[in-house]
């Protein structure tokens, strides 16, 4: 591989300026023992002459070195940063920290850790000549430090005493809080008991007033149907009617018994034509057929008396239907629907209870079947 140095490159450009061709330059270089290719010669002819950059003058001159040496001779314990600061402040010379270190090493100085000689540094240099004064100063400082420690111990003792008093106050306040909570709980229970007593007294007053009204109101005769037998009044009931309101209220639950089922009533006729009509209207559904059958066999007066107060079995505080009505409805359903199960019967009972739950606006149209 042929290496073209700067001198040969300059020769190639000189020959080209004289008008030599590329092949002629190659032959001339071959005679001197250099055999470059034609492309290499053309490339060196195209390139411009690269001028070397001029180096900037050095800042650390001999004069600067002498200044650094004089600074170090004055105080040989100065670090490089302080030497740089002195050069900039006193002589207006700005050089970097590395240049300062290099100059110090070139002068023969070495950077190292200083020896620990406390008496030869700072303000202790003046005390070196006077041992008695230094000892007196040390004793005064020791006494001052002892006084400071004593005062700090007194402050710590005072803080501990305050902390103990605060703990005692906290425990006392907790005990007082517990007592207040117990008192509040007792007051709440007492207030609840008082409210219950007031409610009980108000209920007793209302019961007494109602019993007085019952005792003072004359009994009106109620017309009854010929088919319904008149109930026989017991002698104990008659005696209770003549009792005082207070005695009547005490023996109310024992002496007065409210009947839970209506007595038997007379039923309307039900023939084969009625069965065919009801079966057509109910579309063969057992529940609907049973409700239509019940509406057919009872009268309008019975419906007015039973609505809102009566259901099938007398549950939920209501009175039960007469036994002959229930027996007729169940027997008729079993006769016309032999395969009826308990679910179908319950559906029929639910529809009858729904019919008796409210009073219809036009009750007369319900019995035109």
C-alpha positions as CSV (number, residue, x, y, z in Angstrom):
1,X,0.0,0.0,0.0
2,X,1.5,3.3,-1.1
3,X,1.4,6.1,1.5
4,X,1.3,9.6,0.3
5,X,2.7,12.1,2.8
6,X,2.3,15.8,2.9
7,X,5.5,16.5,0.8
8,X,4.4,14.1,-2.0
9,X,0.9,15.6,-2.0
10,X,2.3,19.1,-2.3
11,X,4.5,17.8,-5.2
12,X,1.5,16.4,-7.0
13,X,-0.4,19.7,-6.8
14,X,2.7,21.7,-8.0
15,X,3.1,19.4,-11.1
16,X,-0.6,19.9,-11.8
17,X,-0.3,23.6,-11.6
18,X,2.5,23.4,-14.2
19,X,0.1,21.6,-16.6
20,X,1.2,18.0,-16.1
21,X,-1.4,15.3,-16.8
22,X,-2.4,12.7,-14.4
23,X,-0.6,9.9,-16.3
24,X,2.6,12.1,-16.5
25,X,2.5,12.7,-12.8
26,X,2.1,8.9,-12.2
27,X,5.1,8.2,-14.4
28,X,7.2,10.8,-12.6
29,X,6.3,9.4,-9.1
30,X,7.1,5.9,-10.4
31,X,10.6,6.9,-11.3
32,X,11.1,8.1,-7.7
33,X,9.7,4.7,-6.3
34,X,6.2,5.9,-5.5
35,X,3.4,4.1,-7.4
36,X,0.0,5.7,-6.6
37,X,-3.1,5.1,-8.6
38,X,-4.6,7.6,-11.0
39,X,-7.6,8.1,-8.6
40,X,-5.3,8.9,-5.7
41,X,-3.5,11.5,-7.8
42,X,-6.8,13.1,-8.9
43,X,-8.0,13.2,-5.3
44,X,-4.9,15.0,-4.1
45,X,-5.2,17.5,-7.0
46,X,-8.8,18.3,-6.0
47,X,-8.1,18.8,-2.3
48,X,-7.1,22.2,-1.0
49,X,-4.0,22.8,1.0
50,X,-4.7,22.3,4.7
51,X,-3.0,24.9,6.7
52,X,-2.0,24.1,10.2
53,X,-3.7,25.9,13.0
54,X,-1.6,28.4,14.9
55,X,-1.4,27.5,18.6
56,X,-2.6,30.1,21.0
57,X,0.1,31.7,23.2
58,X,0.5,30.0,26.6
59,X,-1.0,31.7,29.5
60,X,1.3,30.2,32.0
61,X,4.4,32.1,31.1
62,X,7.6,32.3,33.0
63,X,6.4,35.5,34.7
64,X,3.2,33.7,35.9
65,X,5.4,30.8,37.2
66,X,7.5,33.3,39.2
67,X,4.3,34.8,40.7
68,X,3.0,31.4,41.7
69,X,6.4,30.5,43.3
70,X,6.4,33.7,45.3
71,X,2.8,33.0,46.6
72,X,3.8,29.5,47.7
73,X,6.9,30.8,49.4
74,X,4.8,33.2,51.4
75,X,2.4,30.4,52.6
76,X,3.2,26.9,51.6
77,X,-0.1,25.4,52.8
78,X,-2.3,27.2,50.3
79,X,-4.4,24.8,48.1
80,X,-4.7,25.2,44.4
81,X,-8.1,27.0,44.6
82,X,-6.8,29.7,46.8
83,X,-3.7,30.2,44.6
84,X,-6.0,30.6,41.6
85,X,-8.1,33.2,43.5
86,X,-5.0,35.2,44.5
87,X,-3.8,35.3,40.9
88,X,-7.1,36.6,39.7
89,X,-7.6,39.1,42.5
90,X,-4.1,40.5,42.8
91,X,-2.6,40.1,39.3
92,X,-5.7,39.8,37.1
93,X,-4.5,36.5,35.7
94,X,-7.2,34.0,34.7
95,X,-6.1,30.4,34.4
96,X,-7.9,27.2,35.0
97,X,-7.4,25.1,38.1
98,X,-5.6,22.3,36.3
99,X,-3.0,24.8,34.9
100,X,-2.4,26.0,38.5
101,X,-1.8,22.4,39.7
102,X,0.5,21.7,36.8
103,X,2.5,24.9,37.4
104,X,2.9,24.1,41.1
105,X,4.2,20.6,40.3
106,X,6.6,22.0,37.7
107,X,8.0,24.3,40.4
108,X,8.7,21.3,42.7
109,X,5.9,21.8,45.2
110,X,3.7,18.8,46.2
111,X,0.1,18.9,47.4
112,X,-0.5,16.8,50.5
113,X,-2.4,16.7,53.8
114,X,-1.0,19.2,56.3
115,X,0.3,18.0,59.6
116,X,-2.0,18.5,62.7
117,X,-0.2,21.2,64.6
118,X,-3.1,23.1,66.4
119,X,-0.8,25.5,68.2
120,X,0.7,26.8,65.0
121,X,-2.6,27.6,63.2
122,X,-5.0,30.6,63.3
123,X,-5.6,32.4,66.6
124,X,-3.7,29.8,68.7
125,X,-0.3,31.2,67.3
126,X,-0.6,34.2,69.7
127,X,-1.2,31.8,72.7
128,X,1.9,29.8,71.9
129,X,4.1,32.4,73.6
130,X,2.0,32.6,76.8
131,X,1.3,29.2,78.3
132,X,-0.4,30.7,81.4
133,X,-2.9,32.7,79.3
134,X,-3.7,29.7,77.2
135,X,-4.4,27.6,80.3
136,X,-6.6,30.3,81.9
137,X,-8.5,30.6,78.6
138,X,-9.0,26.8,78.6
139,X,-10.2,26.8,82.2
140,X,-12.7,29.6,81.5
141,X,-14.1,27.7,78.5
142,X,-14.4,24.5,80.5
143,X,-16.3,26.4,83.3
144,X,-18.6,27.9,80.7
145,X,-19.3,24.6,79.1
146,X,-20.0,23.0,82.6
147,X,-22.4,25.8,83.4
148,X,-24.2,25.2,80.0
149,X,-24.5,21.5,80.8
150,X,-25.9,22.2,84.2
151,X,-28.5,24.5,82.8
152,X,-29.5,22.0,80.2
153,X,-29.8,19.3,82.9
154,X,-32.1,21.6,84.9
155,X,-34.2,22.2,81.8
156,X,-34.5,18.5,81.1
157,X,-35.6,17.9,84.7
158,X,-38.2,20.6,84.4
159,X,-39.5,19.1,81.1
160,X,-39.8,15.7,82.8
161,X,-41.8,17.1,85.7
162,X,-44.1,18.9,83.2
163,X,-44.6,15.7,81.3
164,X,-45.5,13.8,84.5
165,X,-48.0,16.5,85.5
166,X,-49.6,16.3,82.0
167,X,-49.9,12.5,82.2
168,X,-51.6,12.9,85.6
169,X,-54.0,15.5,84.1
170,X,-54.7,13.2,81.2
171,X,-55.6,10.2,83.4
172,X,-57.9,12.5,85.5
173,X,-59.6,13.8,82.4
174,X,-60.1,10.3,81.1
175,X,-61.7,9.2,84.5
176,X,-64.0,12.3,84.4
177,X,-64.9,11.5,80.8
178,X,-65.9,7.9,81.8
179,X,-68.0,9.3,84.6
180,X,-69.8,11.7,82.3
181,X,-70.5,8.9,79.8
182,X,-72.0,6.8,82.6
183,X,-74.2,9.7,83.7
184,X,-75.3,10.4,80.1
185,X,-76.2,6.7,79.7
186,X,-78.2,6.8,82.9
187,X,-80.0,10.0,81.8
188,X,-80.8,8.4,78.4
189,X,-82.3,5.3,80.1
190,X,-84.3,7.5,82.5
191,X,-85.6,9.6,79.6
192,X,-86.6,6.5,77.6
193,X,-88.3,5.1,80.7
194,X,-90.2,8.4,81.2
195,X,-91.3,8.5,77.6
196,X,-92.6,4.9,77.9
197,X,-94.5,5.8,81.1
198,X,-96.0,8.8,79.4
199,X,-97.2,6.7,76.4
200,X,-98.7,4.1,78.7
201,X,-100.5,6.8,80.7
202,X,-101.8,8.4,77.5
203,X,-103.0,4.9,76.3
204,X,-104.8,4.3,79.6
205,X,-106.5,7.7,79.5
206,X,-107.7,7.0,75.9
207,X,-109.0,3.6,77.0
208,X,-110.8,5.0,80.0
209,X,-112.4,7.7,77.8
210,X,-113.5,5.1,75.2
211,X,-115.0,2.9,77.9
212,X,-116.9,5.9,79.5
213,X,-118.4,6.7,76.1
214,X,-119.4,3.0,75.6
215,X,-120.9,3.0,79.1
216,X,-122.8,6.3,78.6
217,X,-124.1,5.6,75.0
218,X,-127.6,3.8,75.1
219,X,-127.8,0.5,73.2
220,X,-129.9,0.8,70.0
221,X,-131.8,-2.3,68.8
222,X,-130.3,-3.7,65.6
223,X,-132.8,-5.3,63.2
224,X,-131.8,-8.8,62.3
225,X,-132.9,-11.2,59.5
226,X,-135.5,-13.8,60.2
227,X,-133.1,-16.6,59.1
228,X,-130.3,-15.5,61.5
229,X,-130.9,-16.6,65.1
230,X,-130.4,-13.9,67.7
231,X,-127.4,-14.5,69.9
232,X,-128.1,-15.1,73.6
233,X,-126.4,-12.6,75.9
234,X,-124.6,-14.1,78.9
235,X,-125.3,-12.8,82.3
236,X,-121.7,-12.0,82.8
237,X,-121.8,-9.7,79.8
238,X,-124.8,-7.9,81.2
239,X,-123.1,-7.5,84.5
240,X,-120.0,-6.1,82.8
241,X,-122.2,-3.5,81.1
242,X,-123.1,-2.2,84.5
243,X,-119.5,-2.1,85.8
244,X,-117.4,1.1,86.1
245,X,-115.0,2.0,83.2
246,X,-112.0,1.1,85.3
247,X,-113.3,-2.4,86.3
248,X,-114.5,-2.9,82.7
249,X,-111.1,-2.2,81.3
250,X,-109.5,-4.7,83.7
251,X,-111.9,-7.5,82.8
252,X,-112.3,-6.7,79.1
253,X,-110.1,-9.5,77.7
254,X,-111.8,-12.1,80.0
255,X,-115.5,-11.2,79.7
256,X,-116.0,-9.9,76.1
257,X,-115.3,-12.4,73.2
258,X,-115.5,-11.3,69.6
259,X,-116.9,-14.1,67.3
260,X,-114.3,-15.0,64.5
261,X,-116.8,-16.6,62.0
262,X,-120.1,-15.5,60.6
263,X,-123.2,-17.6,61.3
264,X,-124.8,-19.6,58.5
265,X,-126.9,-17.7,56.0
266,X,-129.4,-18.7,53.4
267,X,-128.0,-19.3,49.9
268,X,-129.5,-18.6,46.5
269,X,-130.6,-21.5,44.2
270,X,-128.0,-23.0,41.9
271,X,-129.2,-25.2,39.0
272,X,-127.7,-26.8,35.8
273,X,-128.4,-23.7,33.7
274,X,-126.5,-21.6,36.2
275,X,-123.6,-24.1,36.1
276,X,-123.4,-24.0,32.3
277,X,-123.5,-20.2,32.3
278,X,-120.7,-19.9,34.9
279,X,-118.6,-22.6,33.2
280,X,-118.8,-20.6,29.9
281,X,-117.9,-17.3,31.7
282,X,-115.0,-18.8,33.5
283,X,-113.5,-20.5,30.4
284,X,-113.1,-23.7,32.4
285,X,-110.8,-22.2,35.0
286,X,-111.3,-23.6,38.5
287,X,-110.4,-20.4,40.4
288,X,-112.6,-18.1,38.3
289,X,-115.5,-20.6,38.4
290,X,-115.3,-20.7,42.2
291,X,-115.3,-16.9,42.5
292,X,-118.3,-16.6,40.1
293,X,-120.1,-19.4,42.1
294,X,-119.6,-17.5,45.4
295,X,-120.9,-14.3,43.9
296,X,-124.0,-16.1,42.6
297,X,-125.0,-17.9,45.9
298,X,-124.7,-14.9,48.3
299,X,-127.0,-11.9,48.5
300,X,-126.1,-8.2,48.1
301,X,-126.8,-7.6,51.8
302,X,-124.3,-10.3,52.8
303,X,-121.7,-8.8,50.4
304,X,-122.1,-5.3,51.9
305,X,-121.7,-6.8,55.4
306,X,-118.7,-9.0,54.6
307,X,-116.6,-6.7,52.4
308,X,-113.3,-5.4,53.9
309,X,-113.9,-7.4,57.2
310,X,-114.2,-11.0,56.0
311,X,-112.0,-13.6,54.3
312,X,-112.1,-17.3,53.7
313,X,-110.5,-18.6,56.9
314,X,-110.6,-15.6,59.3
315,X,-106.9,-14.8,59.2
316,X,-105.2,-11.4,59.6
317,X,-107.7,-10.2,62.2
318,X,-110.8,-10.7,59.9
319,X,-113.9,-12.9,60.3
320,X,-114.3,-16.1,58.4
321,X,-117.0,-16.9,55.9
322,X,-120.0,-18.9,57.1
323,X,-119.4,-22.6,57.2
324,X,-122.3,-23.5,54.9
325,X,-121.0,-21.1,52.2
326,X,-117.5,-22.7,52.2
327,X,-118.9,-26.3,52.3
328,X,-121.2,-25.6,49.3
329,X,-118.4,-24.0,47.2
330,X,-116.0,-26.8,47.9
331,X,-118.6,-29.6,47.2
332,X,-119.7,-27.9,44.0
333,X,-116.1,-27.6,42.7
334,X,-115.3,-31.3,43.5
335,X,-118.5,-32.4,41.8
336,X,-117.9,-30.4,38.5
337,X,-114.0,-30.7,38.6
338,X,-113.2,-34.2,39.9
339,X,-109.4,-33.8,39.1
340,X,-109.1,-30.6,41.2
341,X,-106.0,-30.5,43.4
342,X,-105.1,-28.4,46.4
343,X,-103.4,-25.8,44.2
344,X,-106.6,-25.1,42.2
345,X,-108.6,-24.9,45.5
346,X,-106.1,-22.3,46.8
347,X,-106.5,-20.3,43.6
348,X,-110.2,-20.2,44.1
349,X,-109.8,-19.1,47.8
350,X,-107.4,-16.3,46.7
351,X,-109.9,-15.0,44.1
352,X,-112.7,-15.0,46.7
353,X,-110.5,-13.1,49.2
354,X,-109.6,-10.6,46.5
355,X,-113.3,-10.1,45.8
356,X,-114.0,-9.4,49.5
357,X,-111.0,-7.2,50.0
358,X,-112.7,-4.0,48.7
359,X,-116.2,-2.8,48.2
360,X,-117.1,-2.5,44.5
361,X,-118.5,0.8,43.2
362,X,-121.5,-0.8,41.6
363,X,-122.3,-3.9,43.7
364,X,-125.7,-4.5,42.1
365,X,-124.1,-5.4,38.8
366,X,-122.0,-8.1,40.4
367,X,-125.1,-10.2,41.2
368,X,-126.8,-9.9,37.8
369,X,-125.4,-13.3,36.7
